[in-house]
Amino acid sequence: MTFTTRLTAAVLCGVVATSLVPATASAHSTRGELLDVVPVSTMDTTQLVTYLGDYDLDASRVRFDVDAKRITYRTIDTKGKPTTASALVAVPRNNDRSPRQVTWLHGTTGYRGSVASMTDGNDRAAALLFASAGYLTTAPDYLGLGTGPGHHPYVDGPSTVTASIDALRATRQLAAQRGRKPDPRVMLTGHSQGGHAAMAIGQALRGSREFEVGGLAPIGGPMKPTLILSKALNGEIANGVAYLAYWTVAWNRIHHLYSDPAEAFRDPSIEALFDGDHRNEEIFAHLPGTVSELFTESYLERLRHLTGVLRAKMREADSYCDWRPAVPVSIYSSSGDRDTLIETSAYCDRQLAKHGARSTLIDLGPDVNHGRAAKLALPRILADFDRG
């Protein structure tokens, strides 16, 4: 759930898009329909080894050159209405006509330009890591980030699921244009917000005729948001002020938690920070130091004693580990994580076990913080996927 690459600037490739059809949603849109393809980068194996090393990722499994592209595709918004979203697709340059697939799901960012399809960073590096090992890799930007219109519905499971599955459909169309028919098995992994998303997407794909969960490995996900909330209210979550501010603004747009930002925020101007156009460092610079300085007392009481739609939706957000995957699940976290806490990963492990799942909780250590966890987990996850 980390505010990834706080100081990242969006470096957009100056490449003209290959437009397939206008990138606008229509009343007759087909979910997952591929709209635009923009070349982002091409790297040979030597360049990839250097690039991955710059992001402290183990490059020992690099085998193929990789073409990275930003795609735009049709999907639906939180109300089920047609919209568009974007994703990075990393394509290995090999002769595999039925490539296996990976979906990489990113962590928290308030700025639309810091996602993998738009700029170099940890998330693009993760996608290229898998692609360089031979996987057709999709890294969805989710709604309202990248080139997607509107605002990002932060930690909203249902819309994250629809946008990510539709990204897989668009990826399959891109592959078909190049004579490839991807393996229906999809390896799901992601960090922080993306770890939570991986479990939600896996749950949604049960019984799917299109895709099959081939592997599942969340990293440092906020698997029990109600626990994160209670800890954040007590000042026990690193970056808790930022997470709660973003979450409140995003969920108000979906669930109408307040009519005026002054009902929730002591400084009502904070709402405007989460429009997708403010860079992460700008957001942090304007936030107070504590939750009690962030929220009004009446809103704090609402968060301490959840009722109504907020209570129901938080329980739903807690439920994405309440199922039985057909594949083993590796849950990565660290006892040094003060953002999403290893306790929430342990909760997910217990819930999966209750359903008879084969689940393993992997503690990366007390000296590993939230951001470092992904860099350590990714090479292990790739090795596991290769063995699967």
MIKOL-730854 format. One line per 4 residues: number of its first residue (from 1); their letters; for each residue z, x, y of C-alpha. Coordinates in nm, 4 decimals. Example, Ala and Ser with C-alpha at 12.3 -4.5 7.8 and 13.67 -1.06 7.14 Angstrom:
BEGIN
1> as> 0.7800:1.2300:-0.4500  0.7140:1.3670:-0.1060
//
This chain:
BEGIN
1> mtft> 0.0000:0.0000:0.0000  -0.0061:0.3099:0.2168  -0.1659:0.2967:0.5595  -0.4295:0.5353:0.4240
5> trlt> -0.5711:0.8079:0.6438  -0.3725:0.7123:0.9531  -0.5642:0.9578:1.1637  -0.9045:0.8966:1.0114
9> aavl> -1.1957:0.8431:1.2439  -1.4933:0.6460:1.1225  -1.7854:0.8798:1.0635  -2.0850:0.6581:1.0085
13> cgvv> -2.4021:0.7974:0.8568  -2.6964:0.7689:1.0914  -2.9263:0.6300:0.8245  -3.1476:0.3266:0.8624
17> atsl> -3.0561:0.0476:0.6216  -3.2946:-0.0675:0.3539  -3.2788:-0.4398:0.4241  -3.3453:-0.6655:0.1276
21> vpat> -3.2692:-0.9914:0.3099  -3.0788:-1.0583:0.6334  -2.7084:-0.9825:0.5898  -2.5861:-1.3293:0.6737
25> asah> -2.4325:-1.5908:0.4493  -2.5988:-1.9289:0.4137  -2.4907:-2.2649:0.2850  -2.6947:-2.1935:-0.0283
29> strg> -2.5726:-1.8406:-0.0863  -2.5338:-1.6937:-0.4317  -2.2084:-1.5093:-0.4768  -2.2669:-1.1426:-0.5442
33> elld> -2.6240:-1.1481:-0.4145  -2.7222:-0.8035:-0.2902  -2.8307:-0.8083:0.0742  -2.8519:-0.4550:0.2149
37> vvpv> -2.8398:-0.1007:0.0840  -2.7638:0.1944:0.3140  -2.7777:0.5510:0.1793  -2.4493:0.7247:0.2617
41> stmd> -2.4681:1.0639:0.0931  -2.6207:1.2630:-0.1896  -2.4285:1.5516:-0.3409  -2.5112:1.7902:-0.6198
45> ttql> -2.2419:1.9112:-0.8560  -2.1638:2.2219:-0.6523  -2.1153:2.0150:-0.3380  -1.9030:1.7646:-0.5285
49> vtyl> -1.6692:2.0319:-0.6583  -1.6148:2.1529:-0.3029  -1.5825:1.8002:-0.1629  -1.3294:1.6857:-0.4209
53> gdyd> -1.1336:2.0067:-0.3744  -1.1078:1.9310:-0.0032  -0.9187:1.6139:-0.1023  -0.6979:1.7975:-0.3539
57> ldas> -0.8644:1.6312:-0.6511  -0.9220:1.8071:-0.9816  -1.2984:1.8561:-1.0054  -1.3051:1.9956:-1.3594
61> rvrf> -1.4814:1.6859:-1.4987  -1.7732:1.6916:-1.2532  -2.0964:1.6704:-1.4568  -2.3582:1.4886:-1.2474
65> dvda> -2.5039:1.4758:-0.8994  -2.4142:1.1528:-0.7182  -2.5906:0.9191:-0.4757  -2.3507:0.7101:-0.2662
69> krit> -2.4657:0.3897:-0.0973  -2.3099:0.1210:0.1178  -2.4049:-0.2253:-0.0005  -2.3643:-0.5600:0.1700
73> yrti> -2.3456:-0.8699:-0.0470  -2.2642:-1.2379:-0.0426  -1.9169:-1.3626:-0.1259  -1.6704:-1.6281:-0.0078
77> dtkg> -1.3815:-1.6207:0.2380  -1.0228:-1.7403:0.1933  -1.1353:-2.1004:0.2415  -1.4206:-2.0753:-0.0085
81> kptt> -1.6898:-2.0659:0.2608  -1.9876:-1.8284:0.2392  -1.9472:-1.4890:0.4011  -2.0488:-1.1280:0.3399
85> asal> -1.8642:-0.8119:0.2460  -1.9453:-0.4471:0.1890  -1.8661:-0.1830:-0.0708  -1.9433:0.1744:-0.1597
89> vavp> -2.1442:0.2194:-0.4784  -2.1534:0.5712:-0.6220  -2.4365:0.6228:-0.8694  -2.4438:0.9227:-1.1061
93> rnnd> -2.7787:1.0968:-1.1390  -2.8167:1.0907:-1.5154  -3.0317:0.9252:-1.7786  -2.7741:0.6720:-1.8933
97> rspr> -2.9513:0.3352:-1.8915  -2.6277:0.1470:-1.9677  -2.3634:0.3257:-1.7648  -1.9962:0.2448:-1.7934
101> qvtw> -1.8396:0.1082:-1.4767  -1.5331:0.1865:-1.2686  -1.3949:-0.0146:-0.9796  -1.1818:0.1805:-0.7344
105> lhgt> -0.9580:-0.0384:-0.5146  -0.8279:0.1039:-0.1902  -0.4871:0.0926:-0.0264  -0.3751:-0.0423:0.3091
109> tgyr> -0.5801:0.0179:0.6213  -0.5819:-0.1811:0.9414  -0.9073:-0.0300:1.0652  -1.2355:-0.1577:0.9261
113> gsva> -1.4042:0.1787:0.9675  -1.1728:0.3788:0.7419  -1.2878:0.2345:0.4078  -1.4965:0.4248:0.1548
117> smtd> -1.8315:0.2739:0.2510  -1.7894:0.3785:0.6134  -1.6306:0.7230:0.6230  -1.5264:1.0266:0.4248
121> gndr> -1.1690:1.0059:0.3040  -0.9459:0.9725:0.0012  -1.1086:0.6502:-0.1170  -1.4634:0.7818:-0.1023
125> aaal> -1.3468:1.0953:-0.2811  -1.1916:0.8838:-0.5584  -1.5172:0.6917:-0.6055  -1.7211:1.0130:-0.6175
129> lfas> -1.4788:1.1622:-0.8700  -1.5542:0.8851:-1.1198  -1.9271:0.8813:-1.0458  -1.9561:1.2571:-1.0921
133> agyl> -1.8189:1.2068:-1.4449  -2.0931:0.9537:-1.5234  -1.9453:0.6171:-1.4184  -2.1299:0.3685:-1.2023
137> ttap> -1.8524:0.3230:-0.9482  -1.7876:0.0366:-0.7086  -1.5329:0.0650:-0.4280  -1.5039:-0.2751:-0.2556
141> dylg> -1.4037:-0.2793:0.1095  -1.2535:-0.6308:0.0625  -1.3045:-0.9049:0.3220  -1.2998:-0.8192:0.6921
145> lgtg> -1.3266:-0.4417:0.6451  -1.6347:-0.2218:0.6395  -1.9245:-0.4343:0.7634  -1.7583:-0.7619:0.6632
149> pghh> -1.7112:-1.0151:0.9438  -1.3786:-1.1613:1.0503  -1.0311:-1.0354:0.9730  -0.8943:-0.8760:0.6591
153> pyvd> -0.6680:-1.1104:0.4542  -0.4213:-0.8359:0.3706  -0.2631:-0.8537:0.0216  -0.4200:-1.1935:-0.0429
157> gpst> -0.4823:-1.1819:-0.4160  -0.7379:-1.4641:-0.4520  -0.9797:-1.3374:-0.1862  -0.9397:-0.9774:-0.3025
161> vtas> -1.0412:-1.0932:-0.6494  -1.3495:-1.2870:-0.5370  -1.4714:-1.0120:-0.3043  -1.4241:-0.7441:-0.5708
165> idal> -1.5881:-0.9348:-0.8557  -1.8796:-1.0245:-0.6288  -1.9111:-0.6533:-0.5448  -1.9513:-0.5863:-0.9178
169> ratr> -2.2262:-0.8475:-0.9341  -2.4076:-0.6841:-0.6432  -2.3661:-0.3429:-0.8068  -2.5274:-0.4780:-1.1211
173> qlaa> -2.8269:-0.5936:-0.9161  -2.8570:-0.2516:-0.7570  -2.8503:-0.0917:-1.1008  -3.1155:-0.3335:-1.2302
177> qrgr> -3.3522:-0.2254:-0.9522  -3.3329:0.1221:-1.1028  -3.3861:0.0058:-1.4584  -3.0214:0.0186:-1.5608
181> kpdp> -2.8125:-0.2448:-1.7340  -2.4452:-0.1533:-1.6868  -2.1990:-0.1811:-1.9704  -2.0050:-0.5065:-1.9146
185> rvml> -1.6780:-0.3168:-1.9577  -1.5203:-0.2317:-1.6220  -1.2427:0.0222:-1.5757  -1.0051:-0.1011:-1.3055
189> tghs> -0.7918:0.1327:-1.1000  -0.6657:0.1567:-0.7445  -0.3858:0.2840:-0.5286  -0.1139:0.0929:-0.3457
193> qggh> -0.2645:-0.2366:-0.2244  -0.5418:-0.1452:-0.4675  -0.2980:-0.1139:-0.7578  -0.1830:-0.4700:-0.6979
197> aama> -0.5496:-0.5718:-0.6687  -0.6374:-0.4065:-1.0006  -0.3866:-0.6229:-1.1849  -0.5050:-0.9387:-1.0071
201> igqa> -0.8708:-0.8683:-1.0869  -0.7930:-0.7861:-1.4475  -0.6041:-1.1129:-1.4828  -0.8959:-1.3050:-1.3282
205> lrgs> -1.1483:-1.1489:-1.5692  -0.9769:-1.2813:-1.8812  -1.2348:-1.4826:-2.0696  -1.5156:-1.3792:-1.8345
209> refe> -1.8656:-1.3851:-1.9819  -1.9895:-1.1376:-1.7213  -1.7362:-0.8578:-1.7303  -1.4765:-0.7218:-1.9675
213> vggl> -1.1734:-0.5186:-1.8705  -1.2336:-0.1804:-2.0327  -0.9362:0.0018:-1.8831  -0.6521:-0.0714:-1.6438
217> apig> -0.4572:0.1902:-1.4498  -0.2884:0.0867:-1.1230  -0.1260:0.3534:-0.9074  0.1779:0.2850:-0.6892
221> gpmk> 0.1035:-0.0835:-0.6439  0.3448:-0.3255:-0.4717  0.3690:-0.5183:-0.7961  0.6582:-0.7372:-0.6836
225> ptli> 0.5993:-0.8206:-0.3161  0.9174:-1.0270:-0.2929  1.1170:-0.7130:-0.3742  0.9180:-0.5095:-0.1205
229> lska> 0.9905:-0.7766:0.1403  1.3655:-0.7800:0.0795  1.3848:-0.4008:0.0828  1.1716:-0.3768:0.3988
233> lnge> 1.3959:-0.6240:0.5807  1.6845:-0.3859:0.5070  1.4912:-0.0837:0.6335  1.4508:0.0617:0.2843
237> iang> 1.0698:0.0842:0.2780  0.8775:0.3706:0.4376  0.6306:0.2256:0.6891  0.7936:-0.1143:0.6310
241> vayl> 0.7458:-0.2194:0.9938  0.3700:-0.1650:0.9703  0.3364:-0.3406:0.6364  0.5343:-0.6457:0.7462
245> aywt> 0.3547:-0.6742:1.0801  0.0114:-0.6572:0.9137  0.1131:-0.8976:0.6381  0.2556:-1.1508:0.8824
249> vawn> -0.0559:-1.1549:1.1005  -0.2921:-1.1710:0.8014  -0.1037:-1.4460:0.6191  -0.0662:-1.6506:0.9356
253> rihh> -0.4452:-1.6693:0.9555  -0.4534:-1.8096:0.6025  -0.1317:-2.0108:0.5747  -0.0382:-2.0904:0.9381
257> lysd> 0.3077:-1.9355:0.9488  0.3363:-1.9756:1.3263  0.1485:-2.1402:1.6144  0.2227:-1.8728:1.8735
261> paea> 0.2795:-1.5023:1.7984  0.5910:-1.5181:2.0158  0.7506:-1.7284:1.7405  0.7337:-1.4298:1.5042
265> frdp> 0.7103:-1.1149:1.7163  0.9425:-0.9948:1.9903  0.6288:-0.8399:2.1411  0.3515:-1.1002:2.0912
269> siea> 0.0809:-0.8434:2.1743  0.1381:-0.6863:1.8320  -0.0785:-0.9558:1.6733  -0.3863:-0.8198:1.8529
273> lfdg> -0.3423:-0.4782:1.6894  -0.4531:-0.6205:1.3550  -0.8046:-0.7256:1.4505  -0.9745:-0.4614:1.2357
277> dhrn> -1.0979:-0.2685:1.5395  -0.7815:-0.0746:1.6184  -0.7557:0.2581:1.4428  -0.4509:0.3132:1.2282
281> eeif> -0.2997:0.5685:1.4658  -0.3307:0.3183:1.7522  -0.1470:0.0568:1.5482  0.1398:0.2896:1.4599
285> ahlp> 0.1755:0.4048:1.8215  0.2467:0.0488:1.9385  0.4881:-0.0615:1.6660  0.8669:-0.0524:1.7094
289> gtvs> 1.0878:0.1573:1.4878  1.2749:-0.1178:1.3048  1.2111:-0.4613:1.1594  1.4803:-0.6134:1.3818
293> elft> 1.2886:-0.4863:1.6841  0.9632:-0.6212:1.5409  1.0522:-0.9824:1.4592  1.2417:-1.2570:1.6347
297> esyl> 1.5721:-1.3548:1.4783  1.4388:-1.6970:1.3766  1.1427:-1.5416:1.1958  1.3675:-1.2879:1.0263
301> erlr> 1.5713:-1.5780:0.8908  1.2526:-1.7337:0.7504  1.1746:-1.4099:0.5698  1.5267:-1.3768:0.4357
305> hltg> 1.5205:-1.7327:0.3009  1.1653:-1.8112:0.1896  1.0622:-2.1752:0.1665  0.7481:-2.3848:0.1448
309> vlra> 0.4032:-2.2274:0.1305  0.5372:-1.8794:0.2030  0.7709:-1.8929:-0.0940  0.4972:-2.0303:-0.3208
313> kmre> 0.2419:-1.7692:-0.2177  0.4885:-1.4847:-0.2537  0.5704:-1.5978:-0.6061  0.1981:-1.6077:-0.6784
317> adsy> 0.1695:-1.2514:-0.5482  0.4492:-1.1529:-0.7876  0.2629:-1.2976:-1.0866  -0.0299:-1.0596:-1.1397
321> cdwr> 0.1498:-0.8748:-1.4201  0.2251:-1.1975:-1.6083  -0.0518:-1.1762:-1.8680  -0.1626:-0.9830:-2.1734
325> pavp> -0.4517:-0.7404:-2.1210  -0.6584:-0.6614:-2.4291  -0.6521:-0.2905:-2.3409  -0.3600:-0.0528:-2.2925
329> vsiy> -0.2287:-0.0409:-1.9356  -0.1135:0.2818:-1.7706  0.0999:0.2147:-1.4632  0.1396:0.5196:-1.2412
333> sssg> 0.4167:0.5501:-0.9856  0.6763:0.8025:-0.8791  1.0483:0.7963:-0.8271  0.9781:0.9675:-0.4950
337> drdt> 0.7702:0.6745:-0.3683  0.9494:0.5078:-0.0765  0.6572:0.2802:0.0181  0.6081:0.0587:-0.2859
341> liet> 0.8963:0.1849:-0.5027  0.8838:0.2693:-0.8708  1.1021:-0.0396:-0.9260  0.8045:-0.2664:-0.8637
345> sayc> 0.5916:-0.0728:-1.1139  0.8770:-0.0970:-1.3644  0.8821:-0.4718:-1.3028  0.5102:-0.4890:-1.3872
349> drql> 0.5659:-0.2853:-1.7022  0.8418:-0.5251:-1.8150  0.6371:-0.8350:-1.7401  0.3396:-0.7039:-1.9360
353> akhg> 0.5679:-0.6159:-2.2272  0.7040:-0.9727:-2.2298  0.3482:-1.0899:-2.2939  0.2985:-0.8405:-2.5756
357> arst> 0.0807:-0.6007:-2.3784  0.0552:-0.2293:-2.4517  0.1902:-0.0901:-2.1275  0.3168:0.2529:-2.0254
361> lidl> 0.4987:0.3364:-1.7019  0.4302:0.6930:-1.5921  0.6725:0.8460:-1.3403  0.4951:1.1268:-1.1567
365> gpdv> 0.8286:1.2662:-1.0378  1.0973:1.2540:-0.7703  0.9140:1.5005:-0.5466  0.5913:1.2966:-0.5407
369> nhgr> 0.5559:1.0610:-0.2467  0.3385:0.7524:-0.2262  0.0229:0.9232:-0.1009  0.0443:1.2204:-0.3357
373> aakl> 0.0733:0.9945:-0.6407  -0.2946:0.8993:-0.6373  -0.4130:1.2616:-0.6272  -0.2039:1.3448:-0.9318
377> alpr> -0.2853:1.0282:-1.1236  -0.6622:1.0181:-1.0751  -0.7590:1.3103:-1.3037  -0.5360:1.1696:-1.5780
381> ilad> -0.6870:0.8240:-1.5396  -1.0388:0.9655:-1.5589  -0.9503:1.1544:-1.8769  -0.8065:0.8363:-2.0274
385> fdrg> -1.1162:0.6354:-1.9355  -1.3342:0.9023:-2.0984  -1.1360:0.8662:-2.4192  -1.1488:0.4841:-2.4098
//
